[in-house]
Amino acid sequence: MLIRQGLAILEKALEPEPLDVATTLNSLAMVCQAQGKFDDSELFYKRAMSIREKMWGDEHLDVANSLNNLAALYWKQEKYEETEPLLHRALAISEKVLGPEHTDVVKTLDNLASLYVNQGRYSEVESIQKRALATREKVWGPEHQDVAQSLNNLAALYGKQKRYAEAEPLHQRSIEILKKIFGPDHPNVATNLNNLALLYQEQGKYVEAEESYQKALAILKNALGLVHPDVATNLTNLALLYQAQGKYIEAESLHRKALAIREKALGPEHPSVARSLSNLVGLYQVQGRQAEAEELRKRVLEIEKKHDNK
């Protein structure tokens, strides 16, 4: 592997534990992580961090970067107990070096909030996300893209807690910010319209949900074309909305359109194709169409088996 060769050359040619070696170790760790070689990745991240601590001390931003990288690796492996202390330490370093209102500090806050959401620690998430939102508003102003993202994050949290009356205006505000930045027909606007639609759907507000889904779909078709995976995702969301209302004919039509798009855009054996097939299986089962469901399930299993063997 080229990175390994480069690392060996650096370690021989340079002084013991130079920063260039740390950089190469970090790159090698990222490659191993992408390949699913988590033990190797962990080893390289830790070696890189050890070098940086020795060269710079344990309160340098490069050390915080190593901590965030290692935390991301543990997160991917669902090692949440190991993840949290690393994020806290990275946050403390960033706050000390950059100040509590720096955007890099906010990024670590977002990571910590995501961890807490995964653990269902919602009261802790809310305080972190509110701090992130307030910081971004202060640094960037009230109509920045990052502010829209913070609003969306907080709205998603309230949705999980069924605090719908608080979530909806946050989604609406994020949409308006994105419209001002990108224009009303941008895919980012469509993404947040989908989030709003999901919130309506959870409340049984099917008319409002359908309206938001349709607006998002129109934007995506215009911006990305008719055969794009994001269009398929939106069609699936709308199909599931119809399915929840017992509108099975409409739901099936949209599921099949989504399936056709994914097959054409991604290939017939892509995992997203398997998900579309699974959606149809679920619809057929609700309708008692067991024979048709079983035929599609066989194809799902064939796709999954091929990817498991890779």
C-alpha positions in Angstrom: 0.0 0.0 0.0 1.4 3.4 -1.0 0.7 5.1 2.3 2.4 2.3 4.2 5.4 2.6 2.0 5.5 6.4 2.5 5.3 5.9 6.2 8.2 3.5 6.2 10.3 5.9 4.2 9.5 8.8 6.5 10.2 6.8 9.7 13.7 5.8 8.3 14.6 9.2 6.8 13.5 11.6 9.5 14.1 12.2 13.1 12.2 9.8 15.5 8.5 10.6 15.7 8.4 13.7 13.4 5.1 15.4 12.7 5.3 14.3 9.1 5.1 10.7 10.3 2.0 11.7 12.4 0.3 13.1 9.3 1.0 10.0 7.4 -0.2 7.8 10.2 -3.4 9.8 10.3 -3.9 9.3 6.6 -3.2 5.6 6.9 -5.7 5.3 9.7 -8.4 7.0 7.6 -7.7 4.5 4.7 -7.9 1.5 7.1 -11.2 2.9 8.6 -12.7 3.2 5.1 -11.7 -0.4 4.4 -13.3 -1.6 7.7 -9.9 -2.5 9.2 -10.8 -0.9 12.5 -8.0 -2.4 14.7 -5.3 -1.1 12.3 -7.1 2.2 12.1 -7.2 2.6 15.9 -3.5 1.7 16.2 -2.5 4.3 13.6 -4.7 7.1 15.1 -3.3 6.4 18.6 0.3 6.5 17.2 -0.4 9.8 15.5 -1.9 11.3 18.6 1.1 10.1 20.7 3.5 11.8 18.4 1.5 15.0 18.4 1.2 15.0 22.2 5.0 14.5 22.5 5.7 17.3 20.0 3.1 19.9 21.0 1.9 18.9 24.4 -1.6 17.5 25.3 -3.5 20.7 24.7 -2.8 21.4 21.0 -5.4 21.6 18.3 -3.7 18.8 16.4 -4.2 16.6 19.5 -7.9 17.6 19.5 -8.1 16.6 15.8 -6.6 13.2 16.7 -9.1 12.8 19.5 -12.0 13.6 17.2 -10.7 11.1 14.6 -10.4 8.4 17.1 -13.9 9.2 18.5 -15.4 9.0 15.0 -13.8 5.5 14.7 -15.2 4.3 18.0 -18.6 5.8 17.0 -18.6 3.8 13.8 -18.1 0.7 15.8 -20.8 1.7 18.3 -18.3 1.9 21.1 -20.1 4.8 22.7 -18.5 4.6 26.2 -15.1 5.1 24.6 -16.3 7.8 22.3 -17.7 10.3 24.9 -14.5 11.0 26.9 -12.6 11.6 23.7 -15.1 14.2 22.5 -15.1 15.9 25.9 -11.3 16.1 25.9 -11.3 17.4 22.3 -14.0 20.0 23.3 -12.0 21.2 26.3 -8.8 21.7 24.2 -10.7 23.5 21.5 -12.4 25.8 24.0 -9.2 26.6 25.7 -7.2 27.3 22.5 -9.9 28.9 20.4 -12.5 30.2 22.9 -16.0 28.9 23.6 -17.6 30.6 20.5 -15.3 29.3 17.8 -16.9 27.4 14.9 -14.6 24.4 15.4 -15.9 24.2 19.0 -19.4 24.1 17.6 -18.5 21.1 15.4 -17.4 19.1 18.4 -20.5 20.1 20.2 -22.5 18.7 17.2 -20.6 15.4 17.5 -21.3 15.2 21.2 -25.0 16.0 20.6 -25.2 13.3 18.0 -23.8 10.8 20.5 -26.3 11.8 23.2 -29.2 11.5 20.7 -28.1 8.0 19.9 -28.1 7.2 23.6 -31.5 8.9 24.2 -30.0 11.5 26.5 -32.3 14.2 25.2 -32.1 16.7 28.0 -28.3 16.9 27.6 -28.7 17.2 23.8 -31.0 20.1 24.0 -28.6 22.3 26.0 -25.7 21.5 23.7 -27.8 22.2 20.5 -29.1 25.4 21.9 -25.5 26.5 22.7 -24.4 25.5 19.2 -27.3 27.5 17.7 -26.6 30.6 19.8 -22.9 30.5 18.9 -23.6 30.2 15.2 -26.1 33.1 15.3 -23.6 35.2 17.1 -20.7 34.4 14.8 -22.4 34.1 11.4 -25.7 36.1 11.9 -29.2 34.8 12.0 -29.5 33.8 8.3 -26.4 31.6 7.7 -26.5 28.1 6.4 -24.9 26.7 9.6 -27.7 28.4 11.6 -30.2 26.6 9.4 -28.5 23.3 10.2 -28.6 24.0 13.9 -32.3 24.8 13.7 -32.9 21.6 11.8 -30.9 19.6 14.4 -32.9 21.1 17.3 -36.2 20.6 15.4 -35.3 16.9 14.9 -34.6 16.5 18.6 -38.0 18.1 19.5 -39.6 15.7 17.0 -38.1 12.7 18.7 -39.6 14.0 22.0 -43.0 14.6 20.3 -42.6 18.3 21.0 -44.2 19.1 17.7 -45.3 22.6 18.4 -41.7 23.6 19.2 -40.2 21.7 16.3 -42.4 23.1 13.4 -41.4 26.7 13.6 -37.7 25.7 13.7 -38.1 23.7 10.5 -40.0 26.6 8.9 -37.3 29.1 9.9 -34.5 26.8 8.5 -36.4 26.5 5.2 -36.7 30.3 4.9 -33.0 30.8 5.6 -32.1 28.3 2.9 -34.4 29.9 0.4 -32.7 33.2 1.0 -29.3 31.8 0.6 -29.8 29.3 -2.3 -33.1 30.3 -3.8 -36.4 28.5 -3.5 -35.6 25.7 -6.0 -32.4 24.4 -4.4 -32.0 20.7 -3.3 -31.0 21.9 0.2 -34.5 23.5 0.5 -36.0 20.2 -0.6 -34.1 18.3 2.1 -35.6 20.5 4.8 -39.0 20.4 3.2 -38.8 16.6 3.6 -37.9 17.0 7.2 -40.9 19.1 7.8 -43.1 16.6 5.9 -41.9 13.8 8.2 -42.8 15.9 11.2 -46.3 16.4 9.8 -46.6 12.8 9.0 -45.7 11.8 12.6 -48.6 13.9 13.8 -51.0 12.5 11.3 -51.2 15.8 9.4 -51.3 14.0 6.1 -52.5 16.9 4.0 -49.6 19.1 5.2 -47.1 16.3 4.8 -48.2 15.6 1.2 -47.9 19.2 0.3 -44.4 19.5 1.7 -43.3 16.2 0.0 -44.7 17.3 -3.3 -42.9 20.7 -3.1 -39.7 18.9 -2.4 -40.2 16.4 -5.2 -40.8 19.2 -7.7 -37.6 20.9 -6.6 -35.5 17.7 -6.9 -36.9 16.7 -10.3 -36.1 20.2 -11.7 -32.7 20.5 -10.1 -31.4 16.9 -10.4 -33.5 15.3 -13.2 -36.0 12.5 -13.2 -33.5 9.7 -12.7 -31.6 10.6 -9.5 -31.4 8.7 -6.2 -32.6 11.7 -4.3 -35.8 11.8 -6.4 -36.2 8.1 -5.6 -35.9 8.8 -1.8 -38.5 11.5 -2.0 -40.9 9.2 -4.0 -40.4 6.6 -1.3 -41.3 9.0 1.5 -44.4 10.0 -0.4 -45.3 6.3 -1.0 -45.0 5.5 2.7 -47.3 8.5 3.5 -49.9 7.1 1.1 -49.4 3.6 2.6 -50.0 4.9 6.1 -53.4 6.3 4.8 -54.3 3.0 3.2 -53.8 4.4 -0.3 -52.2 1.3 -1.6 -52.6 1.8 -5.3 -50.8 5.2 -5.1 -48.2 3.9 -2.8 -47.4 0.9 -5.1 -47.0 3.2 -8.1 -44.5 5.4 -6.3 -42.6 2.5 -4.8 -42.2 1.1 -8.3 -41.0 4.4 -9.7 -38.5 4.7 -6.9 -37.3 1.2 -7.7 -36.9 1.8 -11.4 -34.9 5.0 -10.7 -32.5 3.2 -8.3 -32.1 0.3 -10.7 -31.2 2.7 -13.6 -29.1 5.1 -11.6 -27.3 2.7 -9.3 -27.5 -0.7 -10.9 -29.9 -3.7 -10.2 -27.8 -5.0 -7.3 -27.3 -1.9 -5.3 -28.3 -1.9 -1.6 -30.7 1.0 -2.3 -32.5 -1.3 -4.8 -32.9 -3.9 -2.1 -34.4 -1.2 0.2 -36.9 -0.3 -2.5 -37.8 -4.0 -3.0 -38.2 -4.4 0.8 -40.6 -1.4 0.8 -42.7 -3.2 -1.8 -42.6 -6.4 0.2 -44.0 -4.6 3.2 -46.7 -3.1 1.1 -47.7 -6.4 -0.4 -47.7 -8.0 3.1 -50.1 -5.4 4.4 -52.4 -6.2 1.4 -52.2 -10.0 1.9 -50.3 -10.4 -1.4 -48.0 -13.0 0.1 -46.9 -14.7 -3.1 -45.8 -11.5 -4.7 -44.0 -10.4 -1.5 -42.1 -13.7 -1.3 -40.8 -13.3 -4.9 -39.5 -9.9 -4.1 -38.0 -11.0 -0.8 -36.0 -13.7 -2.7 -34.4 -10.9 -4.8 -33.7 -8.8 -1.7 -31.9 -11.8 -0.1 -29.9 -12.4 -3.3 -28.7 -8.7 -3.3 -27.8 -8.8 0.4 -25.9 -12.1 0.0 -23.8 -10.7 -2.9 -22.8 -7.6 -0.7 -22.1 -9.7 2.3 -19.7 -11.8 0.3 -17.7 -8.7 -0.9 
